[in-house]
Amino acid sequence: MLLGPAHSNRKAEMRADNGGPPLQRLPAVSALLPVLAYVILFLRPTLYTFLDREGAKVLGIRAIVWELLFFFALGVAVSAASKVAGALLVFCYLVVAPSTGLLISRRLGRVMVIAVAVAAGATMLGLLWSLERDLPTNQSVVAVTCVCFAVAAAVTAARGIARRLRALRRLPTGRTGTAAAAPSAPQLRR
């Protein structure tokens, strides 16, 4: 489907891929407005609940209520986004882009910035590729995002191999394996 031939009946194909004309998708988009309001109005208690549950309880925040509200809002947002953009693209944005960020960094702030940058960059490149080659847009964006993930995985694996090789070079000559890493027992004098 991604590399298939271009069809002249593009409007019918878009309706089949995206769930119909834009006016039929309007209720799904309007479901995102309460979710946006929740995020804007209740960001602080939700963050306290997830980042420091015990601290939130000390502050009098009922953690279970905020967790339930968050997961309900997340479910509404994912189902509405799946209706508008498609399940594959939503999965890609929710899983592949953050996974790429986790491969590159371990700090939460950096992971979030990297995930957003990967998703935005892959979206732009996927859109350009789709327009240039007359390919389906969602699948093009997903393919570019997965290529970004594969590159990040390859770079991370190469760094790990290089780190292990440097550690092996630091070992004294003639010693290899785990026994070389352990310090030798001190010798007693007689």
GIFENTA-V796536 format. One record per residue. N is the residue number from 1. OMEGA is omega as a letter, one per 30 degrees, with the letter a starting at -180 (none if undefined). Layout:
((N & OMEGA) (N & OMEGA))
//
This chain:
((1 & a) (2 & a) (3 & a) (4 & a) (5 & l) (6 & a) (7 & l) (8 & a) (9 & a) (10 & a) (11 & l) (12 & l) (13 & l) (14 & l) (15 & a) (16 & a) (17 & a) (18 & l) (19 & l) (20 & l) (21 & a) (22 & a) (23 & l) (24 & l) (25 & a) (26 & l) (27 & l) (28 & l) (29 & a) (30 & l) (31 & l) (32 & a) (33 & l) (34 & l) (35 & l) (36 & l) (37 & l) (38 & a) (39 & a) (40 & a) (41 & a) (42 & a) (43 & a) (44 & a) (45 & l) (46 & l) (47 & l) (48 & a) (49 & a) (50 & a) (51 & a) (52 & a) (53 & a) (54 & l) (55 & l) (56 & l) (57 & l) (58 & l) (59 & l) (60 & l) (61 & l) (62 & a) (63 & a) (64 & l) (65 & a) (66 & l) (67 & l) (68 & l) (69 & l) (70 & a) (71 & l) (72 & l) (73 & l) (74 & l) (75 & l) (76 & a) (77 & a) (78 & a) (79 & l) (80 & l) (81 & l) (82 & l) (83 & a) (84 & a) (85 & a) (86 & a) (87 & a) (88 & a) (89 & l) (90 & l) (91 & a) (92 & l) (93 & a) (94 & a) (95 & a) (96 & a) (97 & l) (98 & l) (99 & l) (100 & l) (101 & l) (102 & l) (103 & a) (104 & a) (105 & l) (106 & l) (107 & a) (108 & a) (109 & l) (110 & l) (111 & a) (112 & l) (113 & l) (114 & a) (115 & l) (116 & l) (117 & l) (118 & a) (119 & a) (120 & l) (121 & l) (122 & l) (123 & a) (124 & l) (125 & l) (126 & l) (127 & l) (128 & l) (129 & l) (130 & l) (131 & a) (132 & a) (133 & a) (134 & l) (135 & l) (136 & a) (137 & a) (138 & a) (139 & l) (140 & l) (141 & l) (142 & l) (143 & l) (144 & l) (145 & l) (146 & l) (147 & l) (148 & l) (149 & a) (150 & l) (151 & l) (152 & l) (153 & l) (154 & l) (155 & l) (156 & l) (157 & l) (158 & l) (159 & l) (160 & l) (161 & l) (162 & l) (163 & l) (164 & l) (165 & l) (166 & l) (167 & l) (168 & l) (169 & a) (170 & a) (171 & l) (172 & a) (173 & l) (174 & l) (175 & l) (176 & l) (177 & a) (178 & l) (179 & a) (180 & a) (181 & a) (182 & l) (183 & l) (184 & l) (185 & l) (186 & a) (187 & l) (188 & l) (189 & l) (190 & none))
//
